[in-house]
Amino acid sequence: MQRIFRNSFATISRQIPKLITPVSDGSGPTPVPVYQQGARRTGLIALKKGMTTLWDEFGQMVPVTVLKVKECNVLGTRYHSGCGSYMLQVGAVNHPKLHRVKRPQLFHYRKFKVQAKRKLKEYKISPDASIPSGIRFLMKGFQLRATHFVPGQFVDVQAKTVGKGFQGVMKRWGFKGGRASHGNSLKHRAAGSIGQCQDPGKVWKGKKMAGRMGGVYRTVQSLKVVKIDSAHDLIYVKGAVPGVDNAYVSVSDAIRKSWHGKCFPAGAQVPFPTYFGSSEVERELCAPIDEKAFDPFARTRREKP
């Protein structure tokens, strides 16, 4: 029995990809990794601060959502045997009242020498995109910042939608509703028929009916990063983001754009595995101008013969 267990354990250990640590823990020099297509970086936890407007190079108004990265630290990296990949745990926003943190969670933070956080999340990464959480590394005050992303790239944003409470089928699913008159009595906003007769004799699962609306996690994919404020760690994302103000939002590289190599703008220097503050950056980083963009205010002029 022990021989069988040893053979199976050896087979599993050979299948686990080797974890590459691109950042030194202080015992040696730090290499300079380079981002390659197919690599998967970690994401960040941000706070949604609301919406505002910016103007592009053509003078057209662009609605953006402001996301603030606050006290985002790396806890550790582990291997998930279920999905066969490495997971990096990230925490954000320091917890002000440690006596309210449960003891198992408190000792989990003490293990990695990190202050207790309000929000934790794990991100799937490639083996070469790991970030250590050693004592020597965190003593320097390192935190994941908004400069982890590149202006002009695309990101996926995940958050919990606004709760609407118990709603009917017209508001929840967009049903047309009944007729306004001509024999309709008390059935103006009713759902109508929900099934058949004795066959099948039940209501199928997933039937669109009245119920609680909102309050679920949703992901908006391929949103463009318009601007980054490195001084205040603000990320300006084009479009709307689910959730209320001051809600926790997960921001990561766009997965669908990464499949085709279109996640980052051409010629961009992607900080890999993240930005460590090794080089100076400007306070406001704007997305590069797209040369193929069409001026919406330009009209073709028809010359008179």
Solvent accessible surface area in square Angstrom, and as a share of the most:
residue,aa,sasa,rsa
1,M,190,0.85
2,Q,131,0.58
3,R,188,0.69
4,I,120,0.61
5,F,137,0.57
6,R,161,0.59
7,N,90,0.46
8,S,51,0.33
9,F,129,0.54
10,A,38,0.30
11,T,56,0.32
12,I,95,0.48
13,S,53,0.34
14,R,177,0.64
15,Q,132,0.59
16,I,61,0.31
17,P,50,0.31
18,K,174,0.74
19,L,62,0.31
20,I,95,0.48
21,T,69,0.40
22,P,5,0.03
23,V,9,0.05
24,S,23,0.15
25,D,73,0.38
26,G,57,0.54
27,S,95,0.62
28,G,36,0.35
29,P,130,0.82
30,T,76,0.44
31,P,75,0.47
32,V,134,0.77
33,P,44,0.28
34,V,111,0.64
35,Y,49,0.19
36,Q,131,0.58
37,Q,129,0.57
38,G,71,0.68
39,A,18,0.14
40,R,105,0.38
41,R,10,0.03
42,T,0,0.00
43,G,0,0.00
44,L,0,0.00
45,I,4,0.02
46,A,1,0.01
47,L,19,0.09
48,K,18,0.08
49,K,92,0.39
50,G,14,0.13
51,M,102,0.45
52,T,58,0.34
53,T,50,0.29
54,L,38,0.19
55,W,161,0.57
56,D,47,0.25
57,E,86,0.39
58,F,61,0.25
59,G,45,0.44
60,Q,80,0.36
61,M,112,0.50
62,V,19,0.11
63,P,65,0.41
64,V,0,0.00
65,T,0,0.00
66,V,20,0.12
67,L,0,0.00
68,K,56,0.24
69,V,5,0.03
70,K,80,0.34
71,E,51,0.23
72,C,0,0.00
73,N,16,0.08
74,V,1,0.00
75,L,0,0.00
76,G,10,0.10
77,T,42,0.24
78,R,111,0.40
79,Y,59,0.23
80,H,64,0.28
81,S,92,0.59
82,G,68,0.65
83,C,63,0.38
84,G,38,0.36
85,S,19,0.12
86,Y,18,0.07
87,M,28,0.12
88,L,0,0.00
89,Q,34,0.15
90,V,0,0.00
91,G,0,0.00
92,A,2,0.01
93,V,17,0.10
94,N,42,0.21
95,H,31,0.14
96,P,92,0.58
97,K,87,0.37
98,L,86,0.43
99,H,150,0.67
100,R,162,0.59
101,V,19,0.11
102,K,146,0.62
103,R,179,0.66
104,P,105,0.66
105,Q,96,0.43
106,L,33,0.16
107,F,111,0.46
108,H,61,0.27
109,Y,9,0.03
110,R,139,0.51
111,K,147,0.62
112,F,41,0.17
113,K,122,0.52
114,V,16,0.09
115,Q,94,0.42
116,A,3,0.03
117,K,11,0.05
118,R,122,0.44
119,K,60,0.25
120,L,62,0.31
121,K,60,0.26
122,E,51,0.23
123,Y,18,0.07
124,K,74,0.32
125,I,4,0.02
126,S,19,0.12
127,P,39,0.24
128,D,47,0.25
129,A,0,0.00
130,S,3,0.02
131,I,1,0.00
132,P,31,0.19
133,S,19,0.12
134,G,30,0.29
135,I,96,0.49
136,R,153,0.56
137,F,19,0.08
138,L,25,0.13
139,M,152,0.68
140,K,167,0.71
141,G,60,0.58
142,F,25,0.10
143,Q,59,0.26
144,L,3,0.01
145,R,93,0.34
146,A,0,0.00
147,T,11,0.07
148,H,0,0.00
149,F,3,0.01
150,V,16,0.09
151,P,17,0.11
152,G,7,0.06
153,Q,0,0.00
154,F,52,0.22
155,V,0,0.00
156,D,12,0.06
157,V,0,0.00
158,Q,61,0.27
159,A,1,0.00
160,K,97,0.41
161,T,33,0.19
162,V,63,0.36
163,G,53,0.51
164,K,96,0.41
165,G,34,0.33
166,F,153,0.64
167,Q,44,0.20
168,G,37,0.35
169,V,4,0.02
170,M,50,0.22
171,K,102,0.43
172,R,73,0.27
173,W,107,0.38
174,G,61,0.59
175,F,69,0.29
176,K,191,0.81
177,G,25,0.24
178,G,41,0.40
179,R,158,0.58
180,A,92,0.72
181,S,63,0.40
182,H,152,0.68
183,G,81,0.78
184,N,35,0.18
185,S,85,0.55
186,L,167,0.83
187,K,125,0.53
188,H,81,0.36
189,R,158,0.58
190,A,40,0.31
191,A,44,0.34
192,G,57,0.55
193,S,95,0.61
194,I,68,0.34
195,G,30,0.29
196,Q,126,0.56
197,C,112,0.67
198,Q,164,0.73
199,D,122,0.63
200,P,45,0.28
201,G,53,0.51
202,K,115,0.49
203,V,67,0.38
204,W,144,0.50
205,K,205,0.87
206,G,79,0.76
207,K,92,0.39
208,K,101,0.43
209,M,73,0.32
210,A,47,0.37
211,G,9,0.09
212,R,193,0.70
213,M,49,0.22
214,G,24,0.23
215,G,35,0.34
216,V,67,0.39
217,Y,116,0.44
218,R,136,0.50
219,T,66,0.38
220,V,49,0.28
221,Q,74,0.33
222,S,37,0.24
223,L,22,0.11
224,K,66,0.28
225,V,0,0.00
226,V,31,0.18
227,K,28,0.12
228,I,0,0.00
229,D,10,0.05
230,S,17,0.11
231,A,59,0.46
232,H,91,0.41
233,D,16,0.08
234,L,32,0.16
235,I,0,0.00
236,Y,28,0.11
237,V,0,0.00
238,K,92,0.39
239,G,20,0.19
240,A,65,0.50
241,V,7,0.04
242,P,21,0.13
243,G,9,0.08
244,V,85,0.49
245,D,86,0.45
246,N,95,0.49
247,A,20,0.16
248,Y,70,0.27
249,V,2,0.01
250,S,12,0.08
251,V,1,0.00
252,S,29,0.19
253,D,24,0.13
254,A,0,0.00
255,I,51,0.26
256,R,134,0.49
257,K,60,0.25
258,S,31,0.20
259,W,160,0.56
260,H,132,0.59
261,G,43,0.42
262,K,131,0.56
263,C,3,0.02
264,F,34,0.14
265,P,29,0.19
266,A,112,0.87
267,G,83,0.80
268,A,34,0.26
269,Q,173,0.77
270,V,25,0.14
271,P,29,0.18
272,F,16,0.06
273,P,0,0.00
274,T,4,0.02
275,Y,35,0.13
276,F,73,0.31
277,G,48,0.47
278,S,110,0.71
279,S,67,0.43
280,E,173,0.77
281,V,60,0.35
282,E,122,0.55
283,R,141,0.52
284,E,88,0.39
285,L,41,0.20
286,C,85,0.51
287,A,24,0.18
288,P,79,0.49
289,I,119,0.61
290,D,78,0.41
291,E,172,0.77
292,K,187,0.79
293,A,42,0.33
294,F,155,0.65
295,D,45,0.23
296,P,59,0.37
297,F,131,0.55
298,A,50,0.39
299,R,226,0.83
300,T,132,0.77
301,R,204,0.74
302,R,218,0.80
303,E,135,0.61
304,K,184,0.78
305,P,181,1.14
